[in-house]
Amino acid sequence: MLSGQEKDGDFEIEFSFYPSPVDIRKFAKIARNIVELYWPENEKAGFEVEVCIMEALTNVFLHAQNDKPVSEISFRLEKQLNKLIVRVFDDGRGFVLAEQLAKKPDVFQSSGRGLFLMDSFMDSIKYTTGKNRNELLIEKLILGSKSV
């Protein structure tokens, strides 16, 4: 499912889907394409956003499902002036972000670097746990904004 709205060059788009690794890559690529549409002179930002969304959605797919049947994943992209805001939602058990970021990832391992990459590529990262839903909030200030 896709829903969204745009006003004065800013937008909010929410995506919901039943995850598979292929779909996760597709949605991360869509996010990169959106960044490159609004900030065409900043390819690095597009790459970084794609990596972060792929990592965040993969984390939900692999860790937040709590051995339950695969449920729908949703995330939201918001553009506010020169800032891109990404919200990824899950209904898992949650975690303490500071504890996870304090762990130093082994660069030679095939997993375990997602939150480190998000923290490195984005300007802010927050995670809140809720009664029915958790939210990962990552934000990136992107220079060179233009209206489309």
C-alpha positions as CSV (number, residue, x, y, z in Angstrom):
1,M,0.0,0.0,0.0
2,L,1.2,3.5,-0.8
3,S,-0.3,6.7,0.6
4,G,1.1,10.2,0.5
5,Q,0.7,13.9,0.1
6,E,2.7,16.9,-1.1
7,K,2.5,20.6,-0.3
8,D,4.8,23.4,-1.3
9,G,7.6,20.9,-2.4
10,D,7.5,19.0,0.9
11,F,6.0,15.6,1.0
12,E,5.1,12.6,3.1
13,I,4.8,9.1,1.6
14,E,4.0,6.0,3.6
15,F,4.8,2.5,2.3
16,S,3.4,-0.8,3.7
17,F,4.3,-4.2,2.3
18,Y,4.8,-7.8,3.2
19,P,8.6,-8.1,3.3
20,S,11.0,-10.2,1.2
21,P,14.6,-9.4,0.6
22,V,13.8,-8.4,-3.0
23,D,11.1,-6.0,-1.9
24,I,13.3,-4.5,0.7
25,R,15.9,-3.7,-2.0
26,K,13.2,-2.3,-4.2
27,F,11.8,0.1,-1.6
28,A,15.3,1.2,-0.6
29,K,16.0,2.0,-4.3
30,I,12.7,3.9,-4.5
31,A,13.8,6.0,-1.6
32,R,17.2,6.7,-3.3
33,N,15.4,7.7,-6.5
34,I,13.2,10.2,-4.6
35,V,16.3,11.7,-2.9
36,E,18.0,12.0,-6.3
37,L,14.9,13.6,-7.8
38,Y,14.7,16.3,-5.1
39,W,18.5,16.7,-4.7
40,P,20.0,15.7,-8.1
41,E,23.4,17.2,-7.3
42,N,23.8,15.1,-4.2
43,E,24.3,11.5,-5.3
44,K,26.1,10.6,-2.0
45,A,22.9,11.4,-0.1
46,G,20.9,9.1,-2.3
47,F,23.4,6.3,-1.7
48,E,23.4,6.8,2.1
49,V,19.6,7.0,2.3
50,E,19.3,3.8,0.2
51,V,21.8,1.9,2.5
52,C,20.1,3.2,5.7
53,I,16.6,2.2,4.6
54,M,17.8,-1.2,3.4
55,E,19.4,-1.8,6.7
56,A,16.4,-0.6,8.8
57,L,13.9,-2.7,6.8
58,T,16.2,-5.7,6.9
59,N,16.5,-5.3,10.7
60,V,12.7,-5.3,11.0
61,F,12.5,-8.4,8.7
62,L,15.1,-10.3,10.6
63,H,14.8,-9.2,14.2
64,A,11.4,-7.6,15.0
65,Q,9.1,-10.3,13.9
66,N,9.7,-12.3,17.1
67,D,9.3,-15.7,15.4
68,K,5.8,-14.7,14.4
69,P,4.5,-15.1,10.9
70,V,5.9,-12.3,8.7
71,S,3.7,-9.3,9.1
72,E,3.5,-6.1,7.2
73,I,6.4,-3.6,7.3
74,S,5.7,0.1,7.0
75,F,7.9,3.1,6.7
76,R,7.4,6.8,5.9
77,L,9.5,9.2,4.0
78,E,9.1,12.9,4.7
79,K,10.7,15.9,3.0
80,Q,10.7,19.1,5.0
81,L,12.7,21.8,3.3
82,N,16.3,20.4,3.2
83,K,15.7,17.6,5.5
84,L,14.7,14.0,4.8
85,I,13.0,12.1,7.6
86,V,12.6,8.4,7.6
87,R,10.3,6.6,10.0
88,V,10.4,2.8,10.2
89,F,7.7,1.0,12.2
90,D,7.7,-2.5,13.8
91,D,5.7,-4.4,16.4
92,G,8.7,-6.4,17.8
93,R,10.1,-6.5,21.3
94,G,12.3,-3.4,20.7
95,F,15.8,-2.6,21.9
96,V,17.8,0.1,23.6
97,L,19.4,2.1,20.9
98,A,22.3,3.4,23.0
99,E,23.3,-0.1,24.0
100,Q,23.3,-1.2,20.4
101,L,25.3,1.8,19.1
102,A,27.9,1.2,21.9
103,K,28.7,-2.1,20.4
104,K,31.6,-1.8,17.9
105,P,30.8,-3.8,14.8
106,D,33.3,-6.1,13.3
107,V,33.8,-4.9,9.7
108,F,34.6,-8.4,8.6
109,Q,31.3,-9.9,9.7
110,S,28.5,-10.2,7.2
111,S,26.0,-8.7,9.7
112,G,25.8,-6.4,12.7
113,R,26.7,-3.1,11.1
114,G,23.2,-1.7,10.2
115,L,22.7,0.7,13.1
116,F,26.4,1.7,12.9
117,L,25.9,2.6,9.3
118,M,22.7,4.5,10.0
119,D,24.4,6.4,12.8
120,S,27.3,7.2,10.5
121,F,25.4,8.3,7.4
122,M,22.4,10.1,9.0
123,D,22.4,13.3,11.1
124,S,20.2,11.8,13.8
125,I,18.9,8.5,14.9
126,K,16.3,7.7,17.5
127,Y,14.4,4.6,18.5
128,T,11.3,4.6,20.7
129,T,9.3,1.6,21.9
130,G,5.6,1.8,22.2
131,K,2.8,-0.4,23.5
132,N,1.8,-1.6,20.1
133,R,4.4,-0.2,17.8
134,N,8.1,0.9,17.8
135,E,9.6,3.6,15.7
136,L,13.1,4.1,14.3
137,L,13.5,7.8,13.3
138,I,16.4,8.8,11.2
139,E,17.0,12.2,9.7
140,K,19.4,13.6,7.1
141,L,20.0,17.3,6.2
142,I,20.6,17.3,2.5
143,L,22.2,20.4,0.9
144,G,21.3,21.6,-2.6
145,S,17.5,21.3,-2.3
146,K,15.3,22.3,-5.2
147,S,11.6,22.2,-5.9
148,V,10.4,19.7,-8.4
